[in-house]
């Protein structure tokens, strides 16, 4: 079964319209928390680790939120920031392999970055954040900012063409 986060042709993303995607803030209540919340993440990009975690979740494995460090090219960007109950967010998709992509959620209120969008199609990015898997159609990477909380202890960031935003 193909995951929603699998790579879609750009024409399909454009036809679907990034604005029509369910905002992640609506899915946050369904995240699976664990008492063993991660404290660190790999110091270097590890797309294979992400793919392994994604496949395990898709095949019914433990759904606890987990720290990831991915990198790749930006496939698509939602041009407008969206306000959710947890603040302003920017959204974009990153190709982590030629056949797999994932949505990245940037908490703009928490990040020290220029006005959205500060990422563009084709940019090379590196992302540290929390991989959440609510279902095949509701998964992504959030907590991509420097802040932490009582349920998340790994500071995140997004580096775009070498410039880090956190």
N, C-alpha and C positions, 0 to 999 in steps of 0.2 A: 504494500500500500504506500502511495507517495505522500509525503508530509507536505503540509501547506507551506512550510519553509523551504521546500525544494525549489531549485532554480526555475523560474518561469521565463518564457520569452519576454523581452522588453515590451513587445506589442501587447501581450496579455496583461502585463502590469499597467500599461497605459490605459487599456480598455477597462480594466477593473477599477482603475482610479485609486490611488493610494488613500485618498480622503474617505473612501467607503469602508476602509478596514476598521475593525472594532478597536477602539482605543484601549491600550493595555491597562489603564486605570480601572476599567470595568472588570478585568480579570484578576486584579491583584488580590481580591478576597479569596480566591481559590488557590493561591500559591501554597505549596506544601512546605511547611517549616520543619526544621529539625533542630534538636538540641545540640547537634554537632555542627553548628554553622561554621563554614570555612573561615579561616583567619587570613589566608594568603592565597595567591594565585601564581602560576608560573611567571618567571621574570621575562620570558620570551613568548612570542606568539606560538600557540600550539593548536592549530586547526584540527589535527588528528584527535586530540583529546576532546575537543568539542564534538566532532563527528561521533566518536565513541559514546559520549554521554547522550547525544541526541538519539542515536539508534537504540540505546538501552531504554530510554524513556518511551520511545515509540513502540518498543516491544514489551511494554508492561513493567519495566524495571522501576526502582525507587524514583519518585518524582520530586525529591527534595531540591529546592533551588540550589544552584551550584555556581561557583566562581569559574569564569572562563576568560581566556586571553586569545582572541582571534585576530586575524588580519586578512585583508583582501581588497578587491576593487569595489567601489560603490556602483551598484546597478541602477538604482532609482532613489529619488529624494522627494519627499512630500514638500512642496514649495512653501507651504504655510504652516506655522506652528499652530498647535491645537491646545486649547485649555481643557483640562480634565479636573476632576475633584482634587487631584494632587498637584496641580499647577500647570505651567506651560511646558509642552513637549514638542520636540522635533523628531521626525521618523525618517529612516532610510534603510535600504537593503544592501547587504554586503555578500558578495560571492566568496564563500570559504573554500570551495572546490569548483571545478567546471560544472558540476551538476547540483550543488547545494548552496542555497543562500539563506540568510536569516535576517529578520527585522531587528534593527537597533533603535532603542528608545532613549532619547537624550532629555534628561530633566533640565530644561533651560533655566529655571529659576535658581538651580543649584550650581550651574556651571559658570565659569568665568570665560565667556566666549563672545564673539561679536554677534550682531543680530542674525537670527535664523533666516536663510540657511547658510551655514558656514561650511557645508560639505556639498560637493557637486558630483554628478554622474562621472565616473572615470577616475575619481580621486582614489589614491591608495590610503587605506585606513588601518589603524591598529586599535582594537577595542578591548578594554578590560571592564567587566561588569558581571551581573548576575543573570545566568541563563535560567529562565522560567519555562516550564512546560505545563500548561493547563490542559491542553488537548492538542491533537494533530493540527488544528486550525488556529490555536491560540498559544503561540510560543514566540520567544524573542529574547533579547538581551537588554536589560535595564540596569539601573544603578551604575550608570556610566559617568558618574560625577565623583568628586573627591569626598563627599560626605558619607557617613556611615550612620547606622541606627541600631536600635536594640535588637533587631532581627537580622541585620546585615552588617558585617564587620570588615568588608574588603573595599577600600577606596578604589573607585573606577576612574576611567578617562577614555577619551577618544583622541587619537593622534591622526591628523589629516595632513598627508604629504609631509610628515615630520613635525608639524606644529601641534603641540598637545593642548587640548581643552579639557579642563576638569572642574 
